[in-house]
Amino acid sequence: MSVLKANRVAAIEQPQQYLTFSLNAEMFAVSTTCVREIIEYGPITAMPMMPRSIRGVINLRGAAVPVFDLGVHFGGAPTEVNRRSCIVMLELSVGGRHQIFGIVVDAVNEVLEISADAIEPAPRFGTHVRTDFILGMAKRENGFVILLNIDQVLNAEDIDYLASQN
């Protein structure tokens, strides 16, 4: 095996880090590579004529940043805010530009290192989340963690809508 191919295989087999969070009594995770910061839940300014899944915008160091409600985005009820609620700030590449988005979560739990052999394919049924939003399911002692393909989740119609408003 060539050195280049061996390096690629080793990189794939390395455990990846994921930030886990709870949302509507389910455990989700996103790759830490896109997590910019976690902030306390605070005032969100609702914007007229925005899709329901966009809760509004926050002022993040002088910049208006859209905040998504994944509960609504996944077709459910709005996320209920509690004392552990927070906003996970994500940096994604959209249309060749880096853009910051927030997602409201019930609580942030921990950062996990998950190896490739602990990840199972996304189920074809039995989840309220679209299968193209799911990278896989990570096995844990107390169940599964749904690994989100956050680029796919936050690259649908709502992002296109936001881009058209700029």
C-alpha positions in Angstrom: 0.0 0.0 0.0 1.3 3.4 -0.9 2.2 5.9 1.9 -0.5 8.3 0.7 -3.2 5.6 0.7 -2.0 4.4 4.2 -2.3 8.0 5.5 -5.9 8.3 4.1 -6.9 5.0 5.7 -5.3 6.0 9.0 -7.2 9.4 8.9 -10.5 7.6 8.3 -9.9 5.2 11.2 -9.0 8.0 13.6 -11.8 8.7 16.1 -13.6 12.0 15.4 -14.8 14.4 18.0 -18.5 15.2 18.3 -20.4 17.7 20.4 -23.5 16.0 21.9 -26.7 17.8 22.8 -30.2 17.0 23.6 -33.2 18.2 21.7 -36.8 17.1 22.4 -35.6 14.1 24.5 -33.3 12.8 21.8 -29.5 12.8 21.8 -27.8 14.4 18.7 -24.2 15.2 17.8 -22.3 17.4 15.4 -18.7 17.3 14.4 -16.6 19.7 16.6 -14.9 20.9 13.4 -17.9 23.2 12.7 -18.6 24.3 16.3 -17.4 27.8 16.8 -18.8 28.4 20.4 -21.6 27.7 22.7 -23.5 30.7 24.2 -26.1 31.1 26.9 -29.7 31.3 25.5 -30.6 35.0 25.4 -32.8 37.4 23.6 -33.6 36.4 20.0 -35.1 39.0 17.7 -37.9 37.6 15.6 -37.8 38.7 12.0 -41.0 39.1 9.9 -41.6 36.8 7.0 -38.9 34.2 8.0 -39.5 30.5 7.8 -40.8 29.0 11.0 -37.6 27.1 11.5 -35.6 30.3 11.9 -36.3 31.5 15.4 -34.8 34.9 14.7 -31.4 36.6 14.9 -29.0 37.4 17.7 -26.4 40.0 18.0 -23.1 38.2 18.2 -20.4 40.8 18.7 -22.1 43.3 16.3 -23.2 40.8 13.7 -26.7 39.6 13.1 -26.6 35.8 13.2 -29.7 33.7 12.3 -30.8 31.1 14.9 -32.5 27.9 13.8 -34.9 25.9 15.8 -34.1 22.3 14.8 -37.2 21.0 16.5 -39.3 22.9 13.9 -36.7 22.3 11.2 -37.2 18.5 11.8 -41.0 18.9 11.5 -41.8 19.0 15.2 -42.8 21.5 17.8 -40.7 24.5 18.7 -37.9 23.8 21.2 -39.0 24.8 24.7 -36.5 27.0 26.4 -35.4 25.9 29.9 -32.6 26.9 32.2 -30.1 24.6 30.4 -31.0 25.8 26.9 -28.2 27.3 24.9 -27.3 28.2 21.4 -24.6 26.3 19.6 -22.8 28.6 17.1 -21.7 26.7 13.9 -19.5 27.9 11.1 -20.4 26.4 7.7 -19.4 27.1 4.2 -22.4 28.2 2.2 -22.0 29.3 -1.4 -18.2 29.4 -1.0 -18.5 31.8 2.0 -18.0 30.9 5.7 -21.2 31.8 7.5 -22.2 31.6 11.2 -25.5 30.1 12.3 -26.9 29.3 15.7 -29.0 26.3 16.7 -31.2 26.2 19.8 -30.7 23.1 21.9 -32.2 21.9 25.2 -28.8 21.2 26.6 -25.2 20.6 25.6 -23.9 17.4 27.1 -20.3 16.5 26.2 -17.7 16.0 23.6 -17.3 12.4 22.5 -14.6 10.7 20.5 -16.4 8.3 18.2 -14.5 5.8 16.1 -15.8 4.7 12.7 -16.6 1.2 13.9 -19.0 2.6 16.5 -21.1 4.3 13.8 -24.0 2.5 12.1 -25.7 3.7 9.0 -28.7 6.0 9.3 -32.0 4.0 9.7 -34.4 4.2 6.7 -37.3 4.5 9.1 -38.2 5.1 12.8 -36.8 8.6 13.2 -38.5 11.9 12.8 -35.4 13.4 11.2 -34.9 13.1 7.4 -32.4 10.4 6.6 -30.3 12.7 4.5 -29.8 14.8 7.6 -28.2 11.9 9.4 -24.5 10.8 9.0 -25.1 7.7 11.2 -26.0 6.4 14.6 -23.2 6.1 17.2 -23.6 3.2 19.7 -23.5 4.2 23.3 -24.0 2.2 26.5 -27.4 3.8 27.0 -28.7 3.9 23.4 -27.7 5.8 20.3 -26.6 9.3 19.4 -27.8 10.6 16.1 -24.9 12.1 14.2 -26.1 15.0 12.1 -24.8 16.0 8.7 -25.1 19.6 9.7 -24.1 20.8 6.2 -27.1 19.1 4.8 -29.4 20.1 7.7 -28.5 23.8 7.3 -28.1 23.9 3.6 -31.8 23.4 2.6 -34.4 25.9 1.6 -34.0 28.1 4.7 -30.4 28.9 3.9 -31.3 29.7 0.3 -34.0 32.0 1.7 -31.6 33.8 4.0 -29.1 34.2 1.1 -31.9 35.8 -1.0 -32.6 38.3 1.7 -29.0 39.6 1.8 
